[in-house]
């Protein structure tokens, strides 16, 4: 399944990298596309949506 999130406080490429790493702790095989310009994160994953959101929030980001 593909999840789409807006992450308002993702500001740069390092933020996108941190979010990608956080998602991969939940699902190492996930495909993550994080764009700091649009604040959009697209994740192809088999993991539960709430687990993915929790990983992003635990990394210090908000999910809208």
N, C-alpha and C positions, 0 to 999 in steps of 0.2 A: 504494500500500500504506500501511497505517497502522502506525506503530511506537509502542509504549508503553514508557516508561521510568520508573523511580523515581530521583529525584535528591535524595538525602538532605540535601545541604547547600544546597538552594534555600530561602532563608529569607524572601524578601520579593518585592514586585512588581518591584523593580529587578533582582533575580536572574532572575525570569521573563523580563524584557525582554532581559537579556543573553543568556540561553539562546536566546530566539527569534531574536535577531540572529545568533548563532553558527550556528544551523541554516540560516538564510537565506543565509549565505555559501556553503553547500554546495548548497542548492536554493532559489533566490530565490522560487519559486512555492509553497513548502511552506506548509501550514496548520499552525500551531503553537498548541497550547493547553497552557499551563504554569500549574499551580495550586500556589502556595507552601504552602497549607494542607495539601494532601494529599501534596505532594512528587511529584505525578504530571505527566508530560509526555506528551502525545499529539501525534504528528506525522503528517500526511498528506503523503507525499513519494514521489517517484520515485527519490530518491537511495539509494545503498547504505547499509545499516544501520551498517556499520562506519565509514563516512565521517561519518555523522550523530553517532555516539557520539564519534568523534575530535574533532569540532568542539565538542561540549559539554565534553569533558575539556580541550581547549585553552583554553576560556573560563574554566577554573578550577573546574569542577564534577565531582563523581563520578557515575557512572552505575551503579546497582545492578542 
